[in-house]
Amino acid sequence: MLMAAILLLSALVMYVLGWRKALAASGGRTATLHSKPRYHAWYAALLCAGPALALWLGWQLFGTPVLRWLVGAQLGEAYAQMAPAMQSFFFDDVARLAAGLPSNGEPTELMRLAAALWARFEGLGRIAFMVGAASLAVAGGLLAYGRIAPAFRARNQVETWVTYGLLLTAAVSILTTAGIVFSVLFESLRFFSMVPISEFLFGLSWSPQTALRADQVGSSGAFGAVPLFAGTLLITAIALLVAGPLGLLAAIYLSEYAPPSFRAVAKPMLEVLAGIPTVVYGFFAALTVAPFIRGVGESVGLAVSSESALAAGLVMGIMIIPFVSSLSDDALAAVPQSLRDASYGLGATRAETVRQVIVPAALPGIIAGFLLAISRAIGETMIVVMAAGLAANLTANPLEAVTTVTVQIVTLLVGDQEFDSAKTLAAFALGLLLFVATLMLNVLALHVMRTYREKYD
Amino acid sequence: MTDLAQPLPAAGFQIRPRRLSPEASRARTRSRYAAEQRFKLVGLLAVLTSLGLLALLLSTVVLQGYSAFVQTQIRLPVALNAAELDPDGRRDPAALAKADYAAVLNDALYRLFPEVTERRAKRALRGLLSTGAAIQLRQAVLAEPGLIGTTAELWLLASDDIDQLFKGFVDRSSAQADRRVTDAELGWVATLEQTGRIETTFNKWLFTNGDSREPELAGVWGAIVGSFYMMLVTLCLAVPLGVGAALYLEEFAPKNNRWVDLIEVNINNLAAVPSIVFGLLGLAIYLQLFGLPRSAPLVGGLTLALMTLPIIVVATRAALRAVPPSIRQAALGIGASKIQMVTDHVLPLAMPGILTGTIIGMAHALGETAPLLMIGMVAFIMNVPAGPLDPATVLPVQIYLWADSPERAFTERTAAAIMILLGFLLLMNLFAVILRQRLQTKW
């Protein structure tokens, strides 16, 4: 942080110096310069601090992993046999030990050794980084300062830099996607080396609670994810049964019938449903809807689980109403007025026009909206974490407790984890599935929109 | 319906007109109009049902949470014995801070209810007050050492069960085993009520305290500060990156370039990735690869920045597209370079739209919970964080944690925290709407 501040300060100094030199070179008449003084100033500042700041960022991000790799390579077998997640925790302790902070528990011999190595390598790395950054800054600053002259095309130089900078920011999205794929894929591959992929995808039993010791009963754990898929689909189906009709009919009413004043109020109010945080829906589902459904069920003599799929599904349905309604609304609005006029001209009523002309014409958009709503429901986490169960039941009864993919990801990764177990890795495999499933739904929605949309122009 | 006797020839298809009597025709029209009315009614009902569900959701939260904004306090005559609190008599703050205030409070309670003598009953009596009452007393004494040696009348926090009882959430008629307060406690509270020694006041602790295991001491301040640091990190990262990416794609990117298409598809897909997957990314990349600290707002902000990025990019692109080409042509025409055109003309004109999109993206990030569970922000943290690297929790996660607690007092606080969170979101959205209306130019 201090280094970055120093670099920014030197950039400021170079800015002022560059400005002065450009002014001096112009002899007081800035019109003789190719570029305005501020571009010379920017050029000097950028060349001085830009590369050095990039180095600083690299050191901040990759310093720790590189140090870990270096120290780990010196530690030998005892370290190499640790699981990656365990290594991460090991190094948290090592870094604390090396910095002289109180550590969790008594440090082992290996830790002391690692801490000594860590301190040495970190010191070396820091010096190397500082020397590198300082020489880059000085070299860049000198180079830029030397170049400032009336004929120097500073503006073009700066603008090239800025354009590349913008390209870099656009590339961050690709880096993010790569990061997601990298993080879920690698751990998933390790998981599939422990549990065969066929067992994961088609197994009917899910109980990831592996025992702490290998000789305990039930130590193997079962990783058949079919009950999770079934639970996810059950809750999604219930949600869609709520949101589908409500959202579509609301969109039809708002776009075809409602007077403008009503529409102006009701449409933003519906959108509010999409802006409410999901944790609020979770609270509503767990503390209001679930007990209510249980009470109603008991009064008519039905056994209802207190974490029934119905409660989670209903509330999730409320959540996705605005997705269905606003996407359907867009699709309905895109149907040209001429179609409506033609239908009215034939003597059809509004309802007949909606049912037989407008909805069929808008169908691709409506279906795409439903697909996006499904994708949203599958990936939704907080409602099901708070209101659905943990036990993996393979059932189609909405009154029983089911669990979902997202619930299992959260339970497997939150709280005390046994690292290196198939359990934590399973969460990443589920994450990969979730990512692929939502991606496919989105691609499908886009495809439906593009392929089947009627062209009216 | 005309009386067309002959089917149309030669057209390749045949229309067979049905002959309807005038009555049947009228009946059919009536039924068609009735169907029309029904359809319209069903649509209206769908809208009203959806809005009704929204109202139900909000009113449930308000009904469950409004009572958390007040807190029951008990007024006790506390004998602040100098020999007990300050044996040296020097009023040294360090010595005063160490004195046993809980014992002082217990004595005060025993004196108020001298009829309680049995050991277990005494313990129950001590349970009238919160464990935070001793801290309150210590603060009062430290703030005003002159109280020592006197008998001060002090308002002190009641325990959560007494709080719920006094607010009327305990069914007094039910059997003793079915409620969390005993008959003896009911009697003591009734006595306190008659003597005017118990009342509810505004619950300032809800706004100033961090998390706690005791509901009456738990507050949202720690979570609000944590949310603030996290949003700061998100803002500093997502806005430059998002606006930069949008500028590149709208103004600089070559058309029909495969890489540019790839970036566009990527951004659209990122917008649809479930938030929990971003949490997995945070766990695997930020925590395990880069070795950043767990539970820190910094990591939460980094994760949410990636999540809000697509929202900001999409909003910024829309705002840039809304700036008419004539502005760009005019700028270029008077000799501006492309960058000058963007920074001096397009960007300032698109600013209201960019700001609106940013605020909406930030509101989205403020309400997000699931990815933060993955990066360890669910830890129980009492301290208010002092910086973005301290362990912290954020408002939505605090809501999640409290919702899990069985005590009714925590349920009440959960709903209150939801109201606070919704309040923040409402403010942000209102601000966005006002900004849009005030600053947006119509071309």
Interface residues (C-beta under 8 A of the other chain):
Chain A: L61 F62 T64 P65 R68 P84 A85 S88 F91 D92 A95 R155 N156 V158 E159 V162 T163 G165 L166 L167 L168 T169 A170 A171 V172 S173 I174 T176 T177 G179 I180 F182 S183 V184 F186 E187 P245 L246 G247 L248 L249 A250 I252 Y253 L254 E256 Y257 A258 A266 M269 L270 V272 L273 G275 I276 P277 T278 V279 V280 Y281 G282 F283 F284 A286 L287 T288 I318 I321 S325 T349 R350 A351 E352 V354 R355 L372 S375 I378 G379 E380 T381 M382 V385 M386 T406 I409 V410 L413 V414 G415 A427 F428 G431 L434 F435 T438 L439 N442
Chain B: R32 Y33 A35 E36 R38 F39 K40 V42 G43 L44 L45 A46 V47 T49 S50 L51 L53 L54 L57 T60 V61 Q64 P240 L241 G242 V243 G244 A245 L247 Y248 L249 F252 A253 L262 I263 N266 I267 N268 N269 L270 A272 V273 P274 S275 I276 V277 F278 L280 L281 L283 A284 I285 L287 Q288 L289 F290 G291 L306 L309 P310 V313 S337 K338 I339 A363 L366 G367 E368 T369 A370 L373 M374 V378 P396 V397 I399 Y400 A403 D404 T411 T414 A415 I418 L421 L422 L425 N429
